[in-house]
Amino acid sequence: MIQLPRLYAIVDRSYFSCPEELVSMAAQLSAAGLRLLQYRDKSGNARAILEVALRLRRQLGASLRLIMNDRADLVRAADFGGVHVGQEDLSVESARKVIGPSLWLGVSTHRPEQVEQADETSADYIAIGPVFATSSKARPDPVVGLEGVRRVRSLTRKPLVAIGGITRQNCRSVLAAGADSVAVISDLLPEPGKSAEEFLRRLE
């Protein structure tokens, strides 16, 4: 079973006007001590996504594990450490066939029955959310709340990542509810290095 760091950062291409800004933020997060980062691009074509992924790999070296959102087909070409799939993406087992047995594979869930299904797959970790209201998705799933995290914690022994509206102010309560790690997008955008350092201090 894998061991997740407490902070799981996500850099979403839609938040940046150019790739250079995204890569710069990732570098600041890495310098602050981040050890796990997901690169998400929901609208770019394969060539554009791979180009940014390769820039991230060159910039960050082996300082942290990089996870590709959705695109299992690009993971090995980018030399990433795993892939994360959603409920409407490639299935967990199909993604596993693409990336092989050793790389990390995560799956998003939004309801207890999805967690139960994910628990039966080869996924290395399960994400649950949105825990709180979030602005990172145009059509977010219903909020599960801290009670939702507590409920699904009892349904799996796999590492559990909580996502959705998590901030420096509420992150401790999410861990207390049973999450092993918190995935963060928006609250890392202002002063990424300082924000990450504060998250890491609060999550100790």
Backbone as JSON Lines, residues from 0, in Angstrom:
{"i":0,"aa":"M","n":[0.85,-1.2,0.0],"ca":[0.0,0.0,0.0],"c":[0.88,1.25,0.0]}
{"i":1,"aa":"I","n":[0.55,2.2,-0.84],"ca":[1.36,3.42,-0.94],"c":[1.14,4.31,0.28]}
{"i":2,"aa":"Q","n":[2.09,5.2,0.51],"ca":[1.96,6.19,1.59],"c":[1.88,7.57,0.95]}
{"i":3,"aa":"L","n":[0.75,8.23,1.13],"ca":[0.55,9.55,0.54],"c":[1.08,10.64,1.46]}
{"i":4,"aa":"P","n":[1.72,11.67,0.9],"ca":[2.02,12.84,1.73],"c":[0.72,13.55,2.1]}
{"i":5,"aa":"R","n":[0.75,14.33,3.16],"ca":[-0.47,14.98,3.63],"c":[-1.02,16.0,2.63]}
{"i":6,"aa":"L","n":[-0.12,16.65,1.89],"ca":[-0.55,17.68,0.93],"c":[-0.37,17.17,-0.49]}
{"i":7,"aa":"Y","n":[-1.45,17.25,-1.27],"ca":[-1.48,16.81,-2.66],"c":[-1.9,18.02,-3.49]}
{"i":8,"aa":"A","n":[-0.95,18.65,-4.13],"ca":[-1.24,19.86,-4.9],"c":[-1.7,19.51,-6.31]}
{"i":9,"aa":"I","n":[-2.6,20.32,-6.84],"ca":[-3.04,20.18,-8.23],"c":[-2.82,21.5,-8.94]}
{"i":10,"aa":"V","n":[-2.09,21.46,-10.05],"ca":[-1.93,22.65,-10.88],"c":[-2.8,22.45,-12.12]}
{"i":11,"aa":"D","n":[-3.76,23.32,-12.29],"ca":[-4.76,23.22,-13.36],"c":[-4.43,24.26,-14.44]}
{"i":12,"aa":"R","n":[-4.24,23.79,-15.65],"ca":[-3.84,24.68,-16.76],"c":[-4.8,25.85,-16.94]}
{"i":13,"aa":"S","n":[-6.09,25.65,-16.65],"ca":[-7.09,26.69,-16.88],"c":[-6.89,27.92,-15.99]}
{"i":14,"aa":"Y","n":[-6.08,27.79,-14.94],"ca":[-5.86,28.91,-14.02],"c":[-4.71,29.81,-14.48]}
{"i":15,"aa":"F","n":[-4.01,29.41,-15.54],"ca":[-2.8,30.14,-15.93],"c":[-2.9,30.65,-17.36]}
{"i":16,"aa":"S","n":[-2.37,31.84,-17.59],"ca":[-2.43,32.43,-18.93],"c":[-1.42,31.81,-19.87]}
{"i":17,"aa":"C","n":[-0.37,31.2,-19.31],"ca":[0.64,30.56,-20.15],"c":[1.3,29.43,-19.37]}
{"i":18,"aa":"P","n":[1.91,28.46,-20.07],"ca":[2.56,27.33,-19.39],"c":[3.66,27.76,-18.44]}
{"i":19,"aa":"E","n":[4.36,28.86,-18.77],"ca":[5.45,29.3,-17.92],"c":[4.97,29.6,-16.5]}
{"i":20,"aa":"E","n":[3.78,30.18,-16.38],"ca":[3.23,30.47,-15.05],"c":[2.96,29.19,-14.28]}
{"i":21,"aa":"L","n":[2.43,28.19,-14.96],"ca":[2.15,26.91,-14.31],"c":[3.43,26.25,-13.82]}
{"i":22,"aa":"V","n":[4.43,26.22,-14.68],"ca":[5.7,25.58,-14.32],"c":[6.37,26.34,-13.17]}
{"i":23,"aa":"S","n":[6.28,27.66,-13.2],"ca":[6.85,28.47,-12.13],"c":[6.18,28.17,-10.79]}
{"i":24,"aa":"M","n":[4.85,28.05,-10.79],"ca":[4.15,27.73,-9.55],"c":[4.58,26.36,-9.04]}
{"i":25,"aa":"A","n":[4.68,25.38,-9.94],"ca":[5.08,24.04,-9.53],"c":[6.48,24.06,-8.9]}
{"i":26,"aa":"A","n":[7.37,24.86,-9.47],"ca":[8.72,24.96,-8.93],"c":[8.7,25.57,-7.53]}
{"i":27,"aa":"Q","n":[7.86,26.57,-7.31],"ca":[7.74,27.19,-5.98],"c":[7.19,26.19,-4.96]}
{"i":28,"aa":"L","n":[6.21,25.4,-5.38],"ca":[5.64,24.38,-4.49],"c":[6.69,23.34,-4.12]}
{"i":29,"aa":"S","n":[7.46,22.92,-5.1],"ca":[8.51,21.93,-4.85],"c":[9.56,22.48,-3.88]}
{"i":30,"aa":"A","n":[9.95,23.73,-4.1],"ca":[10.95,24.35,-3.22],"c":[10.45,24.47,-1.79]}
{"i":31,"aa":"A","n":[9.13,24.57,-1.62],"ca":[8.54,24.68,-0.28],"c":[8.44,23.34,0.42]}
{"i":32,"aa":"G","n":[8.71,22.25,-0.29],"ca":[8.68,20.93,0.33],"c":[7.59,20.0,-0.15]}
{"i":33,"aa":"L","n":[6.83,20.42,-1.16],"ca":[5.78,19.56,-1.7],"c":[6.38,18.29,-2.29]}
{"i":34,"aa":"R","n":[5.67,17.16,-2.11],"ca":[6.19,15.88,-2.6],"c":[5.24,15.17,-3.57]}
{"i":35,"aa":"L","n":[4.06,15.75,-3.81],"ca":[3.11,15.11,-4.72],"c":[2.32,16.19,-5.45]}
{"i":36,"aa":"L","n":[2.34,16.14,-6.8],"ca":[1.69,17.17,-7.58],"c":[1.0,16.56,-8.79]}
{"i":37,"aa":"Q","n":[-0.25,16.96,-9.01],"ca":[-1.0,16.51,-10.18],"c":[-1.09,17.65,-11.2]}
{"i":38,"aa":"Y","n":[-0.85,17.3,-12.44],"ca":[-0.98,18.24,-13.54],"c":[-2.29,17.95,-14.25]}
{"i":39,"aa":"R","n":[-3.17,18.96,-14.3],"ca":[-4.49,18.8,-14.9],"c":[-4.66,19.77,-16.07]}
{"i":40,"aa":"D","n":[-5.08,19.21,-17.21],"ca":[-5.42,20.03,-18.37],"c":[-6.6,19.36,-19.06]}
{"i":41,"aa":"K","n":[-7.78,19.91,-18.86],"ca":[-9.01,19.3,-19.38],"c":[-9.31,19.7,-20.81]}
{"i":42,"aa":"S","n":[-8.62,20.69,-21.34],"ca":[-8.99,21.2,-22.66],"c":[-7.88,21.11,-23.71]}
{"i":43,"aa":"G","n":[-6.64,20.91,-23.3],"ca":[-5.55,20.88,-24.26],"c":[-5.5,19.59,-25.06]}
{"i":44,"aa":"N","n":[-4.86,19.65,-26.23],"ca":[-4.68,18.42,-27.0],"c":[-3.47,17.67,-26.47]}
{"i":45,"aa":"A","n":[-3.29,16.45,-26.94],"ca":[-2.25,15.58,-26.4],"c":[-0.86,16.21,-26.52]}
{"i":46,"aa":"R","n":[-0.59,16.85,-27.64],"ca":[0.74,17.43,-27.85],"c":[1.0,18.55,-26.85]}
{"i":47,"aa":"A","n":[0.01,19.42,-26.65],"ca":[0.18,20.54,-25.72],"c":[0.33,20.05,-24.29]}
{"i":48,"aa":"I","n":[-0.47,19.06,-23.91],"ca":[-0.39,18.5,-22.56],"c":[0.97,17.87,-22.32]}
{"i":49,"aa":"L","n":[1.45,17.1,-23.29],"ca":[2.74,16.43,-23.14],"c":[3.87,17.45,-23.07]}
{"i":50,"aa":"E","n":[3.78,18.51,-23.86],"ca":[4.83,19.52,-23.85],"c":[4.98,20.15,-22.46]}
{"i":51,"aa":"V","n":[3.86,20.5,-21.84],"ca":[3.93,21.09,-20.49],"c":[4.39,20.04,-19.48]}
{"i":52,"aa":"A","n":[3.92,18.82,-19.64],"ca":[4.33,17.75,-18.73],"c":[5.84,17.54,-18.77]}
{"i":53,"aa":"L","n":[6.41,17.57,-19.94],"ca":[7.87,17.39,-20.07],"c":[8.61,18.57,-19.46]}
{"i":54,"aa":"R","n":[8.04,19.76,-19.57],"ca":[8.67,20.93,-18.94],"c":[8.63,20.79,-17.42]}
{"i":55,"aa":"L","n":[7.53,20.29,-16.9],"ca":[7.43,20.06,-15.46],"c":[8.48,19.05,-15.01]}
{"i":56,"aa":"R","n":[8.61,17.98,-15.75],"ca":[9.58,16.95,-15.39],"c":[11.0,17.5,-15.42]}
{"i":57,"aa":"R","n":[11.33,18.27,-16.44],"ca":[12.69,18.83,-16.53],"c":[12.94,19.83,-15.41]}
{"i":58,"aa":"Q","n":[11.95,20.64,-15.1],"ca":[12.11,21.67,-14.07],"c":[12.23,21.06,-12.67]}
{"i":59,"aa":"L","n":[11.42,20.04,-12.4],"ca":[11.31,19.51,-11.04],"c":[12.22,18.33,-10.77]}
{"i":60,"aa":"G","n":[12.71,17.68,-11.82],"ca":[13.58,16.53,-11.62],"c":[12.89,15.45,-10.81]}
{"i":61,"aa":"A","n":[13.62,14.89,-9.87],"ca":[13.07,13.81,-9.05],"c":[12.63,14.3,-7.67]}
{"i":62,"aa":"S","n":[12.41,15.62,-7.54],"ca":[12.12,16.19,-6.23],"c":[10.74,15.8,-5.71]}
{"i":63,"aa":"L","n":[9.83,15.46,-6.63],"ca":[8.48,15.06,-6.19],"c":[7.88,14.11,-7.22]}
{"i":64,"aa":"R","n":[6.77,13.48,-6.82],"ca":[6.07,12.57,-7.73],"c":[5.03,13.37,-8.51]}
{"i":65,"aa":"L","n":[5.06,13.21,-9.82],"ca":[4.13,13.89,-10.7],"c":[3.04,12.93,-11.15]}
{"i":66,"aa":"I","n":[1.8,13.39,-11.05],"ca":[0.64,12.6,-11.46],"c":[-0.06,13.3,-12.62]}
{"i":67,"aa":"M","n":[-0.37,12.55,-13.66],"ca":[-1.1,13.08,-14.81],"c":[-2.6,12.91,-14.59]}
{"i":68,"aa":"N","n":[-3.36,13.96,-14.83],"ca":[-4.81,13.84,-14.75],"c":[-5.35,13.27,-16.06]}
{"i":69,"aa":"D","n":[-6.12,12.22,-15.95],"ca":[-6.85,11.61,-17.08],"c":[-5.99,10.85,-18.09]}
{"i":70,"aa":"R","n":[-4.93,11.47,-18.58],"ca":[-4.25,10.97,-19.77],"c":[-3.23,9.88,-19.45]}
{"i":71,"aa":"A","n":[-3.74,8.67,-19.24],"ca":[-2.86,7.53,-18.98],"c":[-1.9,7.29,-20.13]}
{"i":72,"aa":"D","n":[-2.34,7.63,-21.35],"ca":[-1.52,7.39,-22.53],"c":[-0.27,8.27,-22.57]}
{"i":73,"aa":"L","n":[-0.24,9.34,-21.78],"ca":[0.91,10.25,-21.8],"c":[1.85,10.07,-20.6]}
{"i":74,"aa":"V","n":[1.46,9.23,-19.66],"ca":[2.21,9.11,-18.41],"c":[3.65,8.68,-18.65]}
{"i":75,"aa":"R","n":[3.84,7.62,-19.4],"ca":[5.21,7.11,-19.61],"c":[6.03,8.03,-20.49]}
{"i":76,"aa":"A","n":[5.4,8.63,-21.49],"ca":[6.12,9.56,-22.36],"c":[6.63,10.76,-21.59]}
{"i":77,"aa":"A","n":[5.88,11.17,-20.57],"ca":[6.26,12.33,-19.75],"c":[7.13,11.93,-18.56]}
{"i":78,"aa":"D","n":[7.33,10.64,-18.36],"ca":[8.09,10.12,-17.22],"c":[7.45,10.56,-15.9]}
{"i":79,"aa":"F","n":[6.11,10.48,-15.85],"ca":[5.37,10.8,-14.64],"c":[5.27,9.56,-13.75]}
{"i":80,"aa":"G","n":[4.86,9.82,-12.5],"ca":[4.8,8.73,-11.53],"c":[3.44,8.09,-11.38]}
{"i":81,"aa":"G","n":[2.46,8.52,-12.19],"ca":[1.15,7.91,-12.08],"c":[0.09,8.71,-12.81]}
{"i":82,"aa":"V","n":[-1.15,8.25,-12.69],"ca":[-2.28,8.9,-13.34],"c":[-3.47,8.93,-12.39]}
{"i":83,"aa":"H","n":[-4.31,9.93,-12.57],"ca":[-5.55,10.04,-11.79],"c":[-6.72,10.11,-12.75]}
{"i":84,"aa":"V","n":[-7.7,9.24,-12.56],"ca":[-8.86,9.21,-13.46],"c":[-10.14,9.53,-12.7]}
{"i":85,"aa":"G","n":[-11.12,10.05,-13.43],"ca":[-12.41,10.39,-12.86],"c":[-13.45,9.35,-13.2]}
{"i":86,"aa":"Q","n":[-14.66,9.59,-12.78],"ca":[-15.75,8.66,-13.02],"c":[-16.12,8.59,-14.5]}
{"i":87,"aa":"E","n":[-15.85,9.63,-15.25],"ca":[-16.22,9.66,-16.66],"c":[-15.01,9.5,-17.58]}
{"i":88,"aa":"D","n":[-13.87,9.14,-17.01],"ca":[-12.66,8.96,-17.8],"c":[-12.43,7.47,-18.06]}
{"i":89,"aa":"L","n":[-11.23,7.16,-18.49],"ca":[-10.82,5.78,-18.67],"c":[-11.03,5.01,-17.37]}
{"i":90,"aa":"S","n":[-11.5,3.78,-17.46],"ca":[-11.73,3.0,-16.24],"c":[-10.42,2.73,-15.52]}
{"i":91,"aa":"V","n":[-10.52,2.43,-14.24],"ca":[-9.33,2.15,-13.44],"c":[-8.52,1.0,-14.06]}
{"i":92,"aa":"E","n":[-9.17,-0.09,-14.4],"ca":[-8.44,-1.25,-14.89],"c":[-7.87,-0.99,-16.28]}
{"i":93,"aa":"S","n":[-8.56,-0.2,-17.1],"ca":[-8.0,0.15,-18.41],"c":[-6.76,1.03,-18.24]}
{"i":94,"aa":"A","n":[-6.85,1.98,-17.29],"ca":[-5.68,2.83,-17.01],"c":[-4.52,2.0,-16.48]}
{"i":95,"aa":"R","n":[-4.82,1.02,-15.65],"ca":[-3.76,0.17,-15.09],"c":[-3.04,-0.6,-16.2]}
{"i":96,"aa":"K","n":[-3.79,-1.05,-17.18],"ca":[-3.16,-1.77,-18.3],"c":[-2.21,-0.87,-19.06]}
{"i":97,"aa":"V","n":[-2.53,0.41,-19.14],"ca":[-1.69,1.35,-19.88],"c":[-0.43,1.69,-19.11]}
{"i":98,"aa":"I","n":[-0.56,1.97,-17.81],"ca":[0.6,2.47,-17.04],"c":[1.42,1.36,-16.39]}
{"i":99,"aa":"G","n":[0.87,0.16,-16.3],"ca":[1.6,-0.93,-15.68],"c":[1.38,-1.02,-14.18]}
{"i":100,"aa":"P","n":[1.98,-2.02,-13.54],"ca":[1.69,-2.31,-12.13],"c":[2.38,-1.41,-11.11]}
{"i":101,"aa":"S","n":[3.45,-0.72,-11.51],"ca":[4.27,-0.04,-10.49],"c":[3.93,1.43,-10.29]}
{"i":102,"aa":"L","n":[3.33,2.08,-11.28],"ca":[3.02,3.5,-11.13],"c":[1.73,3.7,-10.33]}
{"i":103,"aa":"W","n":[1.6,4.86,-9.73],"ca":[0.43,5.14,-8.89],"c":[-0.81,5.39,-9.75]}
{"i":104,"aa":"L","n":[-1.94,4.93,-9.24],"ca":[-3.21,5.11,-9.94],"c":[-4.26,5.54,-8.93]}
{"i":105,"aa":"G","n":[-4.84,6.74,-9.15],"ca":[-5.88,7.25,-8.28],"c":[-7.19,7.39,-9.02]}
{"i":106,"aa":"V","n":[-8.29,7.39,-8.27],"ca":[-9.61,7.51,-8.89],"c":[-10.49,8.44,-8.06]}
{"i":107,"aa":"S","n":[-11.23,9.29,-8.74],"ca":[-12.16,10.2,-8.07],"c":[-13.47,9.51,-7.77]}
{"i":108,"aa":"T","n":[-14.03,9.8,-6.6],"ca":[-15.36,9.3,-6.23],"c":[-16.14,10.44,-5.58]}
{"i":109,"aa":"H","n":[-17.47,10.29,-5.6],"ca":[-18.33,11.33,-5.06],"c":[-19.44,10.79,-4.16]}
{"i":110,"aa":"R","n":[-19.55,9.47,-4.13],"ca":[-20.62,8.82,-3.34],"c":[-20.08,7.54,-2.73]}
{"i":111,"aa":"P","n":[-20.68,7.08,-1.63],"ca":[-20.21,5.86,-0.97],"c":[-20.15,4.65,-1.91]}
{"i":112,"aa":"E","n":[-21.14,4.49,-2.78],"ca":[-21.14,3.32,-3.66],"c":[-19.97,3.36,-4.64]}
{"i":113,"aa":"Q","n":[-19.55,4.56,-5.03],"ca":[-18.39,4.67,-5.91],"c":[-17.11,4.31,-5.17]}
{"i":114,"aa":"V","n":[-17.05,4.66,-3.89],"ca":[-15.89,4.29,-3.07],"c":[-15.82,2.77,-2.94]}
{"i":115,"aa":"E","n":[-16.94,2.15,-2.7],"ca":[-16.98,0.69,-2.59],"c":[-16.53,0.03,-3.88]}
{"i":116,"aa":"Q","n":[-16.95,0.57,-5.01],"ca":[-16.53,0.03,-6.3],"c":[-15.03,0.23,-6.51]}
{"i":117,"aa":"A","n":[-14.54,1.42,-6.17],"ca":[-13.11,1.72,-6.34],"c":[-12.24,0.85,-5.45]}
{"i":118,"aa":"D","n":[-12.79,0.49,-4.3],"ca":[-12.04,-0.34,-3.36],"c":[-11.75,-1.72,-3.94]}
{"i":119,"aa":"E","n":[-12.59,-2.16,-4.88],"ca":[-12.41,-3.48,-5.49],"c":[-11.47,-3.45,-6.69]}
{"i":120,"aa":"T","n":[-10.99,-2.29,-7.06],"ca":[-10.11,-2.16,-8.23],"c":[-8.64,-2.14,-7.81]}
{"i":121,"aa":"S","n":[-7.78,-1.97,-8.8],"ca":[-6.34,-1.89,-8.53],"c":[-5.89,-0.47,-8.23]}
{"i":122,"aa":"A","n":[-6.83,0.46,-8.01],"ca":[-6.45,1.84,-7.65],"c":[-5.6,1.84,-6.39]}
{"i":123,"aa":"D","n":[-4.57,2.69,-6.39],"ca":[-3.7,2.8,-5.22],"c":[-4.28,3.73,-4.16]}
{"i":124,"aa":"Y","n":[-5.05,4.72,-4.6],"ca":[-5.7,5.61,-3.65],"c":[-7.04,6.05,-4.22]}
{"i":125,"aa":"I","n":[-7.92,6.52,-3.32],"ca":[-9.26,6.95,-3.71],"c":[-9.45,8.39,-3.26]}
{"i":126,"aa":"A","n":[-9.94,9.24,-4.17],"ca":[-10.25,10.62,-3.82],"c":[-11.74,10.76,-3.61]}
{"i":127,"aa":"I","n":[-12.12,11.51,-2.59],"ca":[-13.54,11.75,-2.29],"c":[-13.8,13.25,-2.24]}
{"i":128,"aa":"G","n":[-14.88,13.68,-2.85],"ca":[-15.21,15.1,-2.82],"c":[-16.33,15.44,-3.77]}
{"i":129,"aa":"P","n":[-16.7,16.71,-3.81],"ca":[-16.09,17.81,-3.07],"c":[-16.5,17.82,-1.6]}
{"i":130,"aa":"V","n":[-15.51,18.03,-0.73],"ca":[-15.8,18.08,0.69],"c":[-16.53,19.37,1.04]}
{"i":131,"aa":"F","n":[-16.05,20.48,0.47],"ca":[-16.69,21.77,0.64],"c":[-17.01,22.34,-0.74]}
{"i":132,"aa":"A","n":[-17.74,23.43,-0.79],"ca":[-18.05,24.07,-2.07],"c":[-16.75,24.47,-2.77]}
{"i":133,"aa":"T","n":[-16.71,24.26,-4.07],"ca":[-15.49,24.51,-4.82],"c":[-15.79,25.28,-6.11]}
{"i":134,"aa":"S","n":[-14.81,26.06,-6.55],"ca":[-14.95,26.81,-7.8],"c":[-14.07,26.24,-8.89]}
{"i":135,"aa":"S","n":[-13.4,25.11,-8.63],"ca":[-12.44,24.58,-9.59],"c":[-13.08,23.76,-10.7]}
{"i":136,"aa":"K","n":[-14.4,23.49,-10.59],"ca":[-15.1,22.76,-11.64],"c":[-16.36,23.52,-12.03]}
{"i":137,"aa":"A","n":[-16.66,23.5,-13.33],"ca":[-17.83,24.22,-13.82],"c":[-19.12,23.58,-13.32]}
{"i":138,"aa":"R","n":[-19.14,22.24,-13.25],"ca":[-20.34,21.52,-12.78],"c":[-19.94,20.55,-11.67]}
{"i":139,"aa":"P","n":[-19.69,21.07,-10.48],"ca":[-19.22,20.2,-9.39],"c":[-20.31,19.24,-8.92]}
{"i":140,"aa":"D","n":[-19.88,18.11,-8.39],"ca":[-20.81,17.17,-7.77],"c":[-21.28,17.75,-6.44]}
{"i":141,"aa":"P","n":[-22.37,17.2,-5.87],"ca":[-22.86,17.69,-4.58],"c":[-21.8,17.58,-3.48]}
{"i":142,"aa":"V","n":[-21.78,18.56,-2.62],"ca":[-20.83,18.57,-1.5],"c":[-21.1,17.38,-0.57]}
{"i":143,"aa":"V","n":[-20.02,16.7,-0.16],"ca":[-20.18,15.55,0.74],"c":[-19.98,15.94,2.2]}
{"i":144,"aa":"G","n":[-19.24,17.02,2.45],"ca":[-19.02,17.47,3.82],"c":[-18.08,16.57,4.59]}
{"i":145,"aa":"L","n":[-17.76,16.97,5.8],"ca":[-16.88,16.17,6.65],"c":[-17.53,14.84,7.01]}
{"i":146,"aa":"E","n":[-18.85,14.84,7.15],"ca":[-19.55,13.6,7.48],"c":[-19.41,12.6,6.34]}
{"i":147,"aa":"G","n":[-19.39,13.1,5.11],"ca":[-19.19,12.22,3.96],"c":[-17.82,11.58,3.98]}
{"i":148,"aa":"V","n":[-16.81,12.34,4.39],"ca":[-15.45,11.79,4.52],"c":[-15.44,10.71,5.59]}
{"i":149,"aa":"R","n":[-16.06,10.98,6.73],"ca":[-16.11,9.99,7.82],"c":[-16.79,8.7,7.36]}
{"i":150,"aa":"R","n":[-17.86,8.88,6.62],"ca":[-18.62,7.71,6.18],"c":[-17.81,6.82,5.25]}
{"i":151,"aa":"V","n":[-17.15,7.41,4.26],"ca":[-16.43,6.57,3.29],"c":[-15.12,6.04,3.86]}
{"i":152,"aa":"R","n":[-14.62,6.68,4.92],"ca":[-13.4,6.17,5.55],"c":[-13.59,4.73,6.01]}
{"i":153,"aa":"S","n":[-14.8,4.41,6.42],"ca":[-15.09,3.05,6.92],"c":[-15.27,2.04,5.79]}
{"i":154,"aa":"L","n":[-15.29,2.52,4.54],"ca":[-15.58,1.64,3.42],"c":[-14.33,1.13,2.7]}
{"i":155,"aa":"T","n":[-13.18,1.69,3.04],"ca":[-11.96,1.28,2.35],"c":[-10.75,1.43,3.26]}
{"i":156,"aa":"R","n":[-9.76,0.57,3.01],"ca":[-8.48,0.69,3.71],"c":[-7.46,1.38,2.83]}
{"i":157,"aa":"K","n":[-7.84,1.63,1.59],"ca":[-6.93,2.34,0.69],"c":[-6.73,3.77,1.17]}
{"i":158,"aa":"P","n":[-5.58,4.38,0.86],"ca":[-5.38,5.78,1.21],"c":[-6.49,6.65,0.62]}
{"i":159,"aa":"L","n":[-6.95,7.61,1.42],"ca":[-8.09,8.45,1.04],"c":[-7.64,9.9,0.9]}
{"i":160,"aa":"V","n":[-7.89,10.46,-0.29],"ca":[-7.59,11.87,-0.57],"c":[-8.88,12.66,-0.57]}
{"i":161,"aa":"A","n":[-8.96,13.71,0.22],"ca":[-10.12,14.59,0.23],"c":[-9.85,15.77,-0.68]}
{"i":162,"aa":"I","n":[-10.86,16.17,-1.45],"ca":[-10.69,17.27,-2.39],"c":[-11.95,18.12,-2.43]}
{"i":163,"aa":"G","n":[-11.76,19.4,-2.74],"ca":[-12.9,20.28,-2.92],"c":[-13.03,21.34,-1.84]}
{"i":164,"aa":"G","n":[-12.62,22.56,-2.15],"ca":[-12.79,23.66,-1.21],"c":[-11.91,23.6,0.02]}
{"i":165,"aa":"I","n":[-10.83,22.85,-0.04],"ca":[-9.97,22.69,1.15],"c":[-8.98,23.85,1.22]}
{"i":166,"aa":"T","n":[-8.9,24.46,2.4],"ca":[-8.06,25.63,2.63],"c":[-7.15,25.39,3.83]}
{"i":167,"aa":"R","n":[-6.28,26.37,4.05],"ca":[-5.41,26.29,5.24],"c":[-6.23,26.34,6.52]}
{"i":168,"aa":"Q","n":[-7.4,26.95,6.46],"ca":[-8.24,27.08,7.65],"c":[-8.98,25.8,8.0]}
{"i":169,"aa":"N","n":[-9.35,25.0,7.0],"ca":[-10.16,23.81,7.29],"c":[-9.45,22.48,7.08]}
{"i":170,"aa":"C","n":[-8.18,22.51,6.67],"ca":[-7.51,21.26,6.29],"c":[-7.36,20.29,7.46]}
{"i":171,"aa":"R","n":[-7.14,20.8,8.66],"ca":[-6.98,19.9,9.81],"c":[-8.26,19.12,10.09]}
{"i":172,"aa":"S","n":[-9.4,19.78,9.91],"ca":[-10.67,19.1,10.17],"c":[-10.9,17.96,9.18]}
{"i":173,"aa":"V","n":[-10.35,18.11,7.98],"ca":[-10.51,17.07,6.96],"c":[-9.68,15.83,7.33]}
{"i":174,"aa":"L","n":[-8.48,16.06,7.81],"ca":[-7.67,14.92,8.28],"c":[-8.34,14.25,9.47]}
{"i":175,"aa":"A","n":[-8.89,15.06,10.36],"ca":[-9.55,14.51,11.55],"c":[-10.75,13.66,11.18]}
{"i":176,"aa":"A","n":[-11.36,13.95,10.02],"ca":[-12.52,13.19,9.56],"c":[-12.13,11.86,8.93]}
{"i":177,"aa":"G","n":[-10.82,11.67,8.7],"ca":[-10.37,10.38,8.19],"c":[-9.56,10.38,6.92]}
{"i":178,"aa":"A","n":[-9.38,11.55,6.31],"ca":[-8.57,11.61,5.1],"c":[-7.09,11.43,5.42]}
{"i":179,"aa":"D","n":[-6.38,10.8,4.5],"ca":[-4.93,10.65,4.65],"c":[-4.19,11.82,4.03]}
{"i":180,"aa":"S","n":[-4.83,12.47,3.07],"ca":[-4.19,13.55,2.32],"c":[-5.27,14.52,1.87]}
{"i":181,"aa":"V","n":[-4.87,15.8,1.66],"ca":[-5.81,16.79,1.14],"c":[-5.28,17.3,-0.19]}
{"i":182,"aa":"A","n":[-6.17,17.31,-1.18],"ca":[-5.83,17.84,-2.5],"c":[-6.28,19.29,-2.57]}
{"i":183,"aa":"V","n":[-5.39,20.16,-3.01],"ca":[-5.65,21.6,-2.99],"c":[-5.3,22.23,-4.33]}
{"i":184,"aa":"I","n":[-6.18,23.11,-4.79],"ca":[-5.93,23.87,-6.02],"c":[-5.89,25.36,-5.68]}
{"i":185,"aa":"S","n":[-7.07,25.93,-5.39],"ca":[-7.21,27.39,-5.3],"c":[-6.4,28.02,-4.18]}
{"i":186,"aa":"D","n":[-6.34,27.39,-3.01],"ca":[-5.69,28.04,-1.87],"c":[-4.17,27.97,-1.93]}
{"i":187,"aa":"L","n":[-3.64,27.39,-3.01],"ca":[-2.2,27.43,-3.22],"c":[-1.8,28.49,-4.24]}
{"i":188,"aa":"L","n":[-2.78,29.09,-4.89],"ca":[-2.48,30.05,-5.96],"c":[-1.85,31.34,-5.45]}
{"i":189,"aa":"P","n":[-2.35,31.93,-4.36],"ca":[-1.69,33.15,-3.87],"c":[-0.38,32.82,-3.17]}
{"i":190,"aa":"E","n":[0.71,33.37,-3.65],"ca":[2.04,33.12,-3.07],"c":[2.25,31.62,-2.85]}
{"i":191,"aa":"P","n":[2.39,30.84,-3.91],"ca":[2.43,29.38,-3.81],"c":[3.41,28.83,-2.78]}
{"i":192,"aa":"G","n":[4.62,29.36,-2.76],"ca":[5.6,28.84,-1.83],"c":[5.19,29.02,-0.38]}
{"i":193,"aa":"K","n":[4.78,30.24,-0.03],"ca":[4.36,30.53,1.35],"c":[3.09,29.76,1.7]}
{"i":194,"aa":"S","n":[2.17,29.66,0.75],"ca":[0.93,28.93,1.0],"c":[1.21,27.47,1.28]}
{"i":195,"aa":"A","n":[2.08,26.87,0.47],"ca":[2.44,25.46,0.66],"c":[3.12,25.23,2.0]}
{"i":196,"aa":"E","n":[4.02,26.13,2.37],"ca":[4.71,26.0,3.66],"c":[3.71,26.05,4.81]}
{"i":197,"aa":"E","n":[2.73,26.93,4.7],"ca":[1.73,27.03,5.77],"c":[0.86,25.77,5.82]}
{"i":198,"aa":"F","n":[0.46,25.27,4.66],"ca":[-0.29,24.01,4.62],"c":[0.51,22.91,5.29]}
{"i":199,"aa":"L","n":[1.77,22.78,4.93],"ca":[2.6,21.7,5.45],"c":[2.76,21.8,6.96]}
{"i":200,"aa":"R","n":[2.88,23.02,7.48],"ca":[2.97,23.21,8.93],"c":[1.67,22.77,9.61]}
{"i":201,"aa":"R","n":[0.56,23.16,9.03],"ca":[-0.74,22.84,9.65],"c":[-1.09,21.36,9.55]}
{"i":202,"aa":"L","n":[-0.52,20.69,8.57],"ca":[-0.85,19.29,8.35],"c":[0.1,18.32,9.06]}
{"i":203,"aa":"E","n":[1.06,18.85,9.77],"ca":[2.03,17.99,10.47],"c":[1.31,17.14,11.54]}
